[in-house]
Amino acid sequence: MSVKLLMTWDILPGREQEYFEFVVREFVPGMQRIGIQPTEAWFTQYGDQPQILTGGLADDLSEMHKALASEDWTTLQGQLAEFVTNFRMKVIR
């Protein structure tokens, strides 16, 4: 059974252009490389909610855990942290 990774965050003010370039060039391809297929990304324009909600699928819980325990994921997450704040993630069925 596939499982989904849900992530939320806010983009740091003044870093929007760099953030979007990083997501397109590094983050999405990096997720695919470690076995998480991006499925959607939502941008909150108004309200007191995280600015970004995004998700990705893995084939099963074991594959998701393997991806999230990888050195590549740690690197991607660290690079993302240069552009965002309030990062949260959870895995759901």
GICORHU-V878371 format. One record per pair of residues at least 12 apart in sequence whose ideal C-beta (glycine too) atoms are under 7 Angstrom apart, sorted by the first residue. I is the first residue (numbers start at 0). J is the second residue. Records with the same first field share a line. If there is no record, write none. Layout:
BEGIN
I=J, J
END
This chain:
BEGIN
0=59, 92
1=56, 57, 58, 59
2=57, 59, 60, 63, 90, 91, 92
3=54, 55, 56, 91
4=35, 54, 55, 63, 88, 90
5=54, 88, 89, 91
6=53, 87, 88
7=49, 51, 52, 87
8=49, 50, 51, 83, 84, 85, 86
9=49, 50, 83, 84, 85
10=50, 51, 82, 83
11=82, 83, 84
14=82
17=82
18=82, 83
21=78, 82
25=78
26=75, 79
29=71, 75
30=55
32=71
33=66, 69, 71, 72
34=57, 62, 66
35=55, 56, 57, 66
36=55, 56
37=55
38=54, 55, 56
39=53, 54
40=53
49=85
63=90
END
